[in-house]
Amino acid sequence: MNGAADLAYLVAALLFVAAMKAMASARTARLGVLLIAAGVLVAVLVALLGTAPPALTYVYIMAGLLIGALLGAAAALAVRMAAMPALVAVFNSLGALASALVVLAATWTASPASRTRPFAVAAGITSLIGWAVFTGSLAAFARLQGIVPGGRPILLPRRRTAALGALAGAALLIAVLGVAPAQRWPTVPLALLAAGLGVIGVLPIGGADLPAAIALLNSLAALAAAGAGVAMVNPGLIIAGALVCASGMVLAVTMCRAMNRSPAAILRAAVGGGAAGAGAGAVRPIRRWTVEDAAGVLEGASRVIIVPGYGLAAARAQHAAKELADLLAARGAQVRFAIHPAAGRMPGHMNVLLAEAQVPGELQFDLDAVNADFPDADVAVVIGANDVVNPAARTDAGSPLYGMPILDAARARTVLVVNRSDGGGFAGACNPLFGADNAAMVLGDARDVVARINGLLKRGGRAVTPSAPTAG
């Protein structure tokens, strides 16, 4: 059976690798999801057939699989794309919890003779990572959903002392497991310390860094799965966890570089740092436009760059934005979408959202590819975006966004902002772009506003007569 099982795990691993390759492109992403599902199915079947548990245990396992499948399908069908980052955070937490519970159960049910030193150390490290990622991901979910304040760092008192103390205590308990692997009691305080460490680690991270932190948590959840595989001597779990951990870490590092951050800087902020205040922000009056004003400006534009943000996702305005692009293109305008890596609060979220609206991939440009084109744009249409176009990231050292690369929407001839409010973004920083001489704002729900602009463009729009500036 071992030879057949090893061969099956190899097949599962090949399916995982092929899935990651397929998911690198929006056109083949669906195939990638199916390949991952097939690989997981193969690995699960091999694990079940190889362990040969009692018949009643099989009933429990199948019941768990059925319940999990139903819950997963319900979540996939019910959750809107705007809530996808929060759903990913929940899935991260559940994956990490599963790994932590597996090694906890194995530790408490295995005989003392079978709890070898390698098993005990692997179980201890997995428990540390698993419980920390579980609570940290739940904290990220709560911030993304607004259950707790999401933008500005939540600076707990004595957080540095608490974080370092929890790390030291966890390391000591893992050392105890290594010296006395037959002992089981260290797993309980280790789980408690790790759970507290996860909350302490995520709450002080600023909103601007939260997307990269979610990618890092995803990688650590996979590392916990690989650790559980080492403890349980399961090649399939080791392979799957290692692959996802490596790809997640690459994504986290890519996100950090795109935001001019580093994983170490984010972790330092989590342990004892925290971003600065919101900065000076916008103090100049903000020009208000009606949808008629906006339609008139767009009607005469030959180069338009659309900048989508989380507000577009929250309003489910991606289809209206696609229609706007089609209407402008039909008039002979060059239209492109500028995608910031942090737009949407999760890596790749905005690309998936636009793909759902059938926006071609060749019309989506990342920050480096599109920034030089903003000065030649007649209009930059900023839909529900704030932090990713905030000039304070370059000019205000007191801003929590300072140092983060932004989209140069402010350099377009006209900046049309469609936002629900003129306040600060997710990071809590005011945006001086809103009061710039070349900028105007249409307040309202993004989908409603863009749909009304589309209706006017279909009927021919009208000449723009901007309203007088008013206090922002």
C-alpha positions in Angstrom: 0.0 0.0 0.0 2.9 2.4 0.8 4.1 2.3 -2.8 0.7 2.9 -4.2 0.0 5.7 -1.6 3.3 7.4 -2.5 2.4 7.3 -6.2 -1.0 8.7 -5.4 0.5 11.5 -3.4 2.9 12.3 -6.3 -0.1 12.6 -8.6 -1.8 14.9 -6.1 1.4 17.0 -6.0 1.5 17.2 -9.8 -2.1 18.3 -9.8 -1.3 21.1 -7.2 1.6 22.3 -9.3 -0.4 22.3 -12.5 -3.2 24.2 -10.6 -0.9 26.9 -9.5 0.4 27.3 -13.1 -3.2 27.6 -14.4 -4.2 30.1 -11.7 -1.5 32.5 -12.9 -3.9 33.6 -15.6 -7.5 34.8 -15.3 -8.4 32.8 -18.4 -7.3 29.5 -16.9 -8.1 30.2 -13.2 -11.3 28.1 -13.3 -9.2 25.1 -14.5 -6.8 25.7 -11.7 -9.5 25.5 -9.1 -10.7 22.2 -10.5 -7.2 20.8 -10.5 -6.7 21.8 -6.9 -10.0 20.1 -6.0 -8.9 17.0 -7.8 -5.6 16.9 -6.0 -7.2 17.4 -2.6 -9.7 14.6 -3.4 -6.8 12.2 -4.3 -4.9 13.1 -1.2 -7.9 12.7 1.1 -8.9 9.4 -0.3 -5.3 8.0 0.0 -5.2 9.2 3.7 -8.5 7.6 4.5 -7.7 4.3 2.8 -4.3 4.2 4.3 -5.2 4.7 8.0 -8.0 2.1 8.1 -9.9 3.6 11.1 -12.9 1.8 12.7 -16.2 1.8 10.7 -17.8 4.3 13.1 -14.9 6.7 12.6 -15.5 6.6 8.9 -19.1 7.7 9.5 -17.9 10.7 11.5 -15.3 11.5 8.8 -17.9 11.4 6.0 -20.4 13.4 8.0 -17.7 16.1 8.5 -16.8 16.1 4.8 -20.5 16.5 3.9 -21.1 19.3 6.4 -17.9 21.1 5.3 -18.8 20.7 1.6 -22.2 22.2 2.2 -20.9 25.1 4.3 -18.2 25.8 1.7 -20.6 25.8 -1.2 -23.1 28.0 0.7 -20.3 30.5 1.5 -19.1 30.5 -2.1 -22.6 31.2 -3.5 -23.8 33.7 -0.8 -20.7 35.8 -0.2 -20.4 38.9 -2.5 -17.1 39.7 -4.2 -16.7 42.8 -2.0 -16.6 40.5 1.1 -14.1 38.0 -0.5 -11.1 39.4 1.4 -13.0 38.8 4.7 -14.0 35.3 3.5 -10.3 34.5 2.7 -9.4 35.6 6.2 -12.0 33.2 7.6 -10.7 30.3 5.4 -7.2 31.1 6.6 -8.3 30.9 10.2 -10.2 27.6 9.6 -7.2 26.0 7.8 -4.9 27.0 10.6 -7.4 25.8 13.2 -7.6 22.4 11.5 -3.8 21.9 11.6 -3.7 23.0 15.3 -6.5 20.6 16.3 -5.0 17.7 14.3 -1.7 17.9 16.2 -3.5 18.6 19.5 -5.6 15.4 19.1 -2.6 13.4 18.0 -0.6 14.5 21.0 -3.4 13.6 23.5 -4.4 10.3 21.9 -1.1 8.8 21.0 0.7 6.5 23.5 3.7 8.0 25.3 6.0 5.6 23.5 4.9 6.9 20.1 5.3 10.6 21.1 8.9 10.8 19.8 11.0 14.0 20.0 10.6 14.9 16.3 6.8 14.4 16.6 6.6 16.5 19.8 8.7 19.4 18.4 6.8 19.4 15.1 3.5 19.3 16.9 4.6 22.2 19.2 5.7 24.4 16.3 2.6 23.6 14.3 0.5 24.4 17.4 2.2 27.8 17.8 1.7 28.8 14.1 -1.8 27.3 13.8 -3.3 29.0 16.9 -1.6 32.3 16.2 -2.8 32.3 12.5 -6.3 31.2 13.7 -6.9 34.2 16.0 -4.9 36.6 13.8 -7.0 35.8 10.8 -10.2 36.2 12.8 -8.8 39.6 13.9 -8.2 40.5 10.3 -11.7 39.4 9.4 -13.2 41.6 12.1 -11.2 44.6 10.9 -12.2 44.0 7.2 -15.9 43.7 8.2 -15.8 46.8 10.4 -16.6 44.8 13.5 -13.5 46.5 15.0 -12.0 49.7 13.5 -10.2 48.6 10.4 -8.1 51.4 9.1 -5.9 52.8 11.9 -3.7 50.5 14.0 -5.2 49.4 17.3 -2.3 50.0 19.6 -2.8 47.8 22.7 -1.1 48.9 25.9 2.2 47.1 26.6 1.8 45.2 23.3 5.6 44.9 22.8 6.1 43.3 26.2 3.1 41.0 25.7 4.2 39.9 22.3 7.8 39.2 23.2 6.7 37.5 26.4 4.3 35.2 24.5 7.0 34.3 22.0 9.4 33.5 24.8 6.9 31.5 26.7 5.9 29.5 23.5 9.6 28.8 22.7 10.1 27.5 26.3 7.1 25.2 26.1 8.3 23.8 22.7 11.7 23.2 24.3 10.0 21.3 27.1 8.2 19.1 24.5 11.5 18.5 22.9 13.2 17.4 26.1 10.2 15.5 27.5 8.1 14.4 24.4 5.9 12.1 26.6 4.5 15.2 28.3 1.2 16.5 27.1 0.4 19.4 29.4 2.6 22.0 27.5 0.2 21.9 24.6 -2.5 23.7 26.5 -0.6 26.8 27.6 1.2 26.8 24.3 -2.2 27.1 22.5 -3.3 29.9 24.8 -0.1 31.9 24.3 -0.2 31.4 20.5 -3.8 32.5 20.3 -3.0 35.7 22.2 0.0 36.3 20.0 -2.2 36.2 16.9 -4.5 38.9 18.2 -1.6 41.1 19.4 0.2 40.6 16.1 -2.7 41.7 13.8 -4.4 44.5 15.6 -1.5 47.0 15.5 -1.0 46.6 11.7 -2.2 49.7 9.8 -4.9 49.4 7.2 -2.5 50.2 4.4 -0.5 47.1 5.4 -3.4 44.8 6.0 -3.5 43.3 2.4 0.1 42.2 2.7 -0.6 40.9 6.2 -3.5 38.7 4.9 -1.2 37.2 2.3 1.4 36.5 5.0 -1.2 34.8 7.2 -2.3 32.7 4.2 1.3 31.5 3.9 1.7 30.8 7.6 -1.6 28.8 7.6 -0.1 26.6 4.9 3.1 26.3 6.9 1.0 25.0 9.8 -0.5 22.4 7.4 3.0 21.3 6.4 4.0 21.1 10.0 1.0 18.9 10.7 2.1 16.7 7.8 5.5 16.3 9.4 4.1 15.4 12.8 1.7 12.9 11.2 4.2 11.6 8.6 1.8 12.4 5.8 3.6 13.2 2.5 0.5 14.7 0.9 -0.1 17.2 3.6 3.6 18.1 3.6 3.7 18.7 -0.1 0.4 20.6 -0.3 1.4 22.8 2.7 4.8 23.5 1.4 3.6 24.5 -2.1 0.9 26.8 -0.7 3.3 28.3 1.8 5.9 29.0 -0.8 3.4 30.6 -3.2 1.7 32.6 -0.4 5.1 33.9 0.7 6.0 34.9 -2.8 2.6 36.8 -3.0 3.2 38.4 0.4 6.7 39.6 -0.6 5.4 40.9 -4.0 2.7 42.8 -2.1 5.2 44.2 0.3 7.5 45.4 -2.5 4.6 46.9 -4.4 3.7 48.9 -1.3 7.3 49.8 -0.4 7.1 47.7 2.7 8.9 44.6 3.9 7.5 41.6 5.8 9.9 42.4 8.6 8.6 46.0 8.8 5.0 44.7 9.0 6.0 42.3 11.8 7.8 45.0 13.7 4.7 47.2 13.5 2.7 44.2 14.8 5.0 43.7 17.8 5.5 47.3 18.8 5.3 49.8 16.0 2.2 51.1 14.4 1.7 53.7 11.8 1.7 57.4 12.5 -1.3 59.6 12.6 -3.5 60.5 9.7 -1.5 63.4 8.6 -2.6 66.8 7.6 -4.9 65.6 4.8 -7.1 67.7 2.6 -7.8 71.2 3.8 -8.8 72.9 0.6 -12.4 73.1 -0.6 -13.6 70.1 -2.7 -15.3 70.9 -6.0 -18.7 69.1 -6.3 -20.0 68.0 -9.7 -23.3 66.5 -10.7 -23.6 63.4 -12.9 -24.4 65.7 -15.8 -21.1 67.6 -15.2 -19.2 64.3 -15.1 -20.9 62.9 -18.3 -20.1 66.2 -20.1 -16.4 65.9 -19.3 -16.2 62.2 -20.3 -18.1 62.9 -23.5 -15.2 65.0 -24.8 -12.4 62.8 -23.5 -10.1 60.8 -25.8 -7.9 59.2 -23.2 -9.5 57.8 -20.0 -8.0 55.8 -17.2 -10.4 54.2 -14.7 -9.0 53.6 -11.2 -11.2 51.1 -9.3 -11.1 50.7 -5.5 -12.8 48.9 -2.7 -15.7 51.3 -2.9 -16.4 49.9 -6.4 -16.4 46.4 -5.0 -18.6 47.3 -2.0 -21.2 48.9 -4.4 -20.9 46.1 -6.9 -20.2 48.6 -9.6 -17.8 46.6 -11.7 -20.4 45.9 -14.4 -21.3 49.6 -14.5 -17.6 50.5 -14.9 -17.3 47.9 -17.7 -20.3 49.5 -19.5 -18.7 53.0 -19.0 -15.5 51.7 -20.6 -17.5 50.2 -23.5 -19.4 53.5 -24.1 -16.3 55.6 -24.1 -14.5 53.1 -26.4 -17.4 53.3 -28.8 -16.9 57.0 -29.0 -13.3 56.4 -30.0 -11.7 57.0 -26.6 -8.8 55.0 -25.3 -9.8 53.4 -22.0 -7.7 51.5 -19.6 -8.1 50.3 -16.0 -5.3 51.1 -13.5 -5.0 48.4 -10.8 -3.1 49.0 -7.6 -1.9 45.8 -5.8 -3.6 46.9 -2.6 -6.9 47.9 -4.3 -9.7 45.7 -2.9 -7.9 44.9 0.4 -6.6 41.6 -0.9 -4.0 40.7 -3.5 -5.7 40.1 -6.9 -9.1 41.0 -5.6 -9.7 43.8 -8.1 -8.5 41.8 -11.0 -10.9 39.0 -10.2 -13.7 41.5 -9.7 -13.1 43.1 -13.2 -12.8 39.6 -14.7 -16.2 38.8 -13.4 -17.5 41.9 -15.3 -15.7 40.6 -18.5 -13.1 43.4 -18.5 -10.4 42.0 -20.8 -7.1 41.4 -19.2 -5.3 43.5 -21.8 -7.2 46.5 -20.5 -6.0 46.0 -16.9 -2.6 47.6 -16.1 -0.7 47.5 -12.9 0.9 50.4 -11.2 4.3 50.3 -12.9 2.8 49.9 -16.4 0.3 52.7 -16.2 1.7 55.4 -14.0 3.7 57.1 -16.7 0.5 57.5 -18.8 -1.5 59.6 -16.3 -0.2 63.0 -17.5 -1.5 62.2 -21.0 -4.9 61.2 -19.8 -7.8 63.6 -20.3 -9.7 62.1 -17.4 -8.8 59.8 -14.5 -12.0 58.3 -13.2 -11.4 57.2 -9.6 -14.3 55.0 -8.5 -14.4 54.1 -4.8 -10.6 54.4 -4.4 -8.9 56.6 -1.8 -5.6 55.3 -0.3 -4.2 54.0 -3.5 -4.3 57.5 -5.1 -3.5 59.6 -2.0 -0.5 62.0 -2.7 0.1 62.1 1.1 1.9 58.8 0.6 4.7 60.8 -1.0 4.5 64.2 0.7 3.4 63.7 4.3 5.8 61.8 6.6 3.1 61.8 9.2 0.6 59.8 7.1 0.2 56.1 7.7 0.5 55.7 3.9 3.9 57.4 3.7 6.3 55.6 1.5 3.6 53.4 -0.2 3.7 53.7 -4.1 0.4 55.1 -5.4 -1.3 55.5 -8.8 -0.5 59.0 -10.2 -4.2 59.8 -10.9 -3.5 63.4 -9.6 -1.4 64.0 -12.7 -4.3 63.6 -15.2 -5.7 66.7 -16.7 -9.0 66.1 -14.9 -9.6 63.8 -12.0 -13.2 62.7 -11.6 -13.8 61.1 -8.2 -16.8 58.9 -7.5 -17.0 58.3 -3.8 -19.6 57.7 -1.1 -17.9 60.3 1.1 -15.0 62.7 1.1 -13.5 61.4 4.3 -10.4 59.3 4.8 -9.8 55.9 3.3 -9.3 52.5 4.9 -6.1 53.7 6.4 -7.8 56.7 8.0 -5.7 59.2 6.0 -7.3 62.3 4.5 -6.7 62.7 0.8 -5.4 66.1 -0.5 -6.2 64.9 -4.1 -9.9 65.6 -3.4 -9.2 69.3 -3.0 -6.8 69.6 -6.0 -7.5 72.2 -8.7 -7.9 69.6 -11.4 -10.2 67.3 -9.3 -13.9 67.2 -8.7 -16.1 64.8 -6.9 -19.5 63.2 -7.4 -20.9 61.9 -4.1 -23.0 58.8 -4.0 -23.1 55.1 -4.4 -20.6 54.1 -7.1 -22.9 51.8 -9.0 -25.8 54.3 -9.0 -23.6 57.2 -10.0 -21.7 55.4 -12.8 -25.0 54.0 -14.1 -26.5 57.5 -14.3 -23.4 58.7 -16.1 -23.7 55.8 -18.5 -27.4 56.8 -19.2 -26.4 60.3 -20.0 -23.6 59.2 -22.3 -26.1 57.0 -24.2 -28.2 60.1 -24.7 -25.3 62.4 -25.6 -24.3 64.0 -22.3 -24.1 67.8 -22.1 -21.4 70.5 -21.8 -19.8 70.6 -18.4 -20.6 73.5 -16.1 -18.8 72.7 -12.9 -20.4 73.8 -9.7 -18.5 76.2 -7.4 -16.1 74.7 -4.9 -17.6 74.0 -1.5 -16.1 73.1 1.8 -15.0 69.5 2.0 
